[in-house]
């Protein structure tokens, strides 16, 4: 999971007794790691299926899930039902990129996002649901829902030191193949593109992501 996110911290009764004091941790997914703490276990499961855990949780965390669920509101409801009284649910997620000054207009980057949304819709998973998280949490019964927003730039165009660092991380991900990993299946299987056409197009997209005159960022 990547440290991206707009944060929603929620509770459904006041004065919670514990947030992180639960003696064990359970994760839905994990990457290969050298060691796992003795109080931690991982399960591979589909969060959109029925949750069959035998115990309830003090804290549930989800990160970078915008591309995962056909019905994210139902997953939020399952999290609500799986929490102990006073428990917390936190989501960290990102929206597709935008620019405040219009510098994304007419770019391959904006064109790429248009194609991504079109292809994702064909899979039944809308990639534009993040702004709905807070409303869905309230509708499912969470109380004191807090939303924290910030910008995650596409490169180091920002004058803000923290945002420049985030932009450098974005470029590291792109250099590591992020565009290809996001695009290949969607463009070739849903939009019918050839790999040759996609490769040429992504070269233009990558060039735009590195252009500091394009002040693009992901709302978090």
MOZI-V763376 format. One record per backbone hydrogen bond with DSSP energy under -0.5 kcal/mol. CO is the residue of the C=O (numbers start at 1). NH is the residue of the N-H. E is the energy in kcal/mol with one decimal. If there is no record, write none. Layout:
co=CO nh=NH e=E
co=CO nh=NH e=E
This chain:
co=2 nh=4 e=-2.7
co=5 nh=7 e=-0.5
co=6 nh=93 e=-0.6
co=7 nh=148 e=-1.9
co=8 nh=10 e=-0.5
co=8 nh=91 e=-0.7
co=9 nh=146 e=-1.5
co=10 nh=89 e=-0.7
co=11 nh=143 e=-3.5
co=25 nh=41 e=-2.2
co=27 nh=43 e=-3.3
co=28 nh=45 e=-0.5
co=37 nh=40 e=-1.8
co=39 nh=25 e=-2.8
co=41 nh=27 e=-2.4
co=43 nh=45 e=-0.7
co=45 nh=47 e=-0.6
co=46 nh=49 e=-1.9
co=50 nh=52 e=-0.6
co=57 nh=84 e=-3.0
co=58 nh=88 e=-2.7
co=60 nh=90 e=-2.6
co=62 nh=92 e=-2.4
co=65 nh=68 e=-2.0
co=65 nh=69 e=-0.8
co=71 nh=74 e=-1.0
co=71 nh=75 e=-1.1
co=72 nh=76 e=-2.1
co=73 nh=77 e=-1.8
co=74 nh=78 e=-2.1
co=75 nh=79 e=-2.2
co=76 nh=80 e=-2.1
co=77 nh=81 e=-2.1
co=78 nh=82 e=-1.3
co=79 nh=83 e=-0.5
co=80 nh=83 e=-1.1
co=82 nh=57 e=-2.7
co=84 nh=87 e=-2.6
co=87 nh=12 e=-0.5
co=88 nh=60 e=-2.3
co=89 nh=10 e=-0.9
co=90 nh=62 e=-2.4
co=91 nh=8 e=-1.0
co=92 nh=64 e=-2.8
co=93 nh=6 e=-1.4
co=96 nh=219 e=-0.6
co=98 nh=217 e=-2.3
co=102 nh=105 e=-1.4
co=104 nh=107 e=-1.9
co=107 nh=111 e=-1.9
co=108 nh=112 e=-2.7
co=109 nh=113 e=-1.9
co=110 nh=114 e=-1.8
co=111 nh=115 e=-2.1
co=112 nh=116 e=-2.6
co=113 nh=117 e=-2.4
co=114 nh=118 e=-1.9
co=115 nh=119 e=-2.7
co=116 nh=120 e=-2.8
co=117 nh=121 e=-2.0
co=118 nh=122 e=-1.2
co=119 nh=123 e=-0.8
co=120 nh=123 e=-0.9
co=120 nh=124 e=-0.6
co=120 nh=125 e=-1.5
co=121 nh=124 e=-1.1
co=124 nh=126 e=-0.6
co=126 nh=129 e=-0.5
co=129 nh=132 e=-2.3
co=130 nh=133 e=-1.9
co=132 nh=136 e=-2.7
co=133 nh=137 e=-2.6
co=134 nh=138 e=-2.2
co=135 nh=139 e=-2.5
co=136 nh=140 e=-2.0
co=137 nh=141 e=-0.6
co=137 nh=142 e=-2.3
co=138 nh=141 e=-1.1
co=143 nh=11 e=-2.3
co=146 nh=9 e=-1.2
co=148 nh=7 e=-1.2
co=150 nh=220 e=-2.9
co=152 nh=218 e=-2.6
co=160 nh=164 e=-2.3
co=161 nh=165 e=-1.7
co=162 nh=166 e=-2.1
co=163 nh=167 e=-2.4
co=164 nh=168 e=-1.9
co=165 nh=169 e=-1.9
co=166 nh=170 e=-2.1
co=167 nh=171 e=-2.1
co=168 nh=172 e=-1.9
co=169 nh=173 e=-2.1
co=170 nh=174 e=-2.4
co=171 nh=175 e=-2.8
co=172 nh=176 e=-1.1
co=173 nh=178 e=-1.8
co=174 nh=177 e=-1.8
co=177 nh=181 e=-2.4
co=178 nh=182 e=-2.2
co=179 nh=183 e=-2.3
co=180 nh=184 e=-2.4
co=183 nh=187 e=-3.1
co=184 nh=188 e=-2.2
co=185 nh=189 e=-2.1
co=185 nh=190 e=-0.6
co=186 nh=190 e=-1.5
co=186 nh=191 e=-1.0
co=187 nh=193 e=-2.8
co=194 nh=198 e=-2.3
co=195 nh=199 e=-2.8
co=196 nh=200 e=-1.9
co=197 nh=201 e=-2.1
co=198 nh=202 e=-2.9
co=199 nh=203 e=-1.3
co=200 nh=204 e=-1.1
co=201 nh=204 e=-0.5
co=201 nh=205 e=-2.0
co=202 nh=206 e=-3.0
co=203 nh=207 e=-1.7
co=204 nh=208 e=-1.9
co=205 nh=209 e=-2.1
co=206 nh=210 e=-1.1
co=208 nh=211 e=-1.1
co=210 nh=212 e=-0.7
co=211 nh=214 e=-1.7
co=213 nh=215 e=-0.9
co=214 nh=216 e=-1.9
co=216 nh=154 e=-2.2
co=217 nh=98 e=-2.5
co=217 nh=219 e=-0.6
co=218 nh=152 e=-1.6
co=219 nh=95 e=-2.3
